[in-house]
Amino acid sequence: MPKFVGLMTFSQDISSAEPAGDGIERYFAWQDELRASGKLIAAAGLAPESRVVRAGTITDGPFTEASEIVAGYLVVEAADLDEAAKLFETHPIAVDGAGMFVVSEIALDLDTSREEHLSRLGLS
C-alpha cells in the first residue's frame, strides 16, 4: 500500500505555546486510532532550530518570515492521496485550524532500486 507523508506546519512558533484545551489528548487519541488501524507508520516532532545546507554552505534558518514553521511529520499508509488527505483532515491541528498539513506520496525510499529511482526521475 502506498505511503504518504504529512508535513505539519504552524503559522506561529509553537515551541513555547501551551496546547489549547484538550488538544494534546485529542492528538494522542487520533494517533492511537491510526496506529490501531495499521495506517500510522511513523510520527515525529521536529526541534525549532534548524540549518539550511546549500551549495557548500551551512546557515541558520530557514527564515521565511516565520510564516509557516514545519513542526513535525507523520507517515501513513493509504490507498491514494485523497484517502491520505482525509486522514490528516481529522487531525486535531487541522480540525482546530491551529496549523495545516502538506500531504505527499512517498515516491522513492531507501528500498527503491537505483534503476527505478532514475526511471522515476526521467533519467534512465
N, C-alpha and C positions, 0 to 999 in steps of 0.2 A: 504494500500500500504506500502511496506517495507520502513524503514528509514535507511539512511546511513550518517555516519559522515566523514567529510574530515578534517584531521588534517593538518593545513597549516604550513609548515616548511620552514625555510630560512637557507642558509649556512653562514649567517653573522648576526651580531647584527643590527637589523633594528630600534632599539629604537630611534636612532638619525639620521637615514637616511631620506632624502627627497624622496618622490615618484618621479620616473622618468617620466618626461613629463606629459602626461595626464593620467598616471596610476591610480591615485585615482579616477578621473572622470569615467574612464572605469570600475573600480571596482564597483562604485555606480550604474552605468548603468547595469552592469551584475547582481548585487544584485536586483535591481528594476525589471529587466526582470524575474528573477526566482521567486521573490515574486508575481508578477502579474500572473504568470502561476500556482501558488499554490504549487510549488515544494520546495520553501525555507521555512524551519521550524524554524531554529534558526541560529544565527551567533554571534560570539563574538571574540574579540581580547583579548589576554592574556598579563598581565604585565610581563616585563622581569625578575623580581625577583621571585624566587620560592623556595620551600622547598621539600626535599626528606624525606618521612616518611617510616621507615623500621624497623621492629622488635624492637619497643620500643625506637627508636632513631629518632631525627629530626635534619637534617643538611641543610645547604645552598646547592643549586645546582638545578638540576644536572649539573655537569661539565664534559661533554663528549667531551672535547677539543673544545667546541662550534662549532662542525662541522655541526650540524643541530639543530636550535632553533625552538621549537614549539611556534608559534606566535599567533595562533588562531584556531578556528574550525567553521565549518558550518555544519548544518544538513539539508539534502534534502530528499524528497520522490522520489523514482524511482522504476521502475518495477523490476530491478535487479542490480547487482553490475556493470555490463557493462554499463548500462544506466547512473548510478550514476557517474562512472568514466568519461564518455563523458561530463557530465555536468561540472565537475571540470576541464576537459581539456580546456574548453573555458574561464576559469577564467584568468584575465589579469596576475596574478602572474605566472601561468603555461605557458601561451602564450609567455610572455616575457622571461621566463627562470630564473626569479628572485628567485623562490622558487618552491616548489612542494607540492602535497597533498598526504597523505596516506589515502586511502578511504576504509572503512569497514562498513559492515552492522551492525546495532544496533540489536543484537540478544536478549538482555534482557534489560528491563527498569523497571521503578517503578511500572508499571501496570502488570508486569509478575508475575503470581502466584508462590508461594513457590514450589508447585509441578512441574510446568513447568520449573522453574529455575533449580531445582535439576535434572530433566529429561534431560535437555539440557546439563548439566554438566556431565551426566552419573552417577549420584549419587543416583538415585531412585531405 
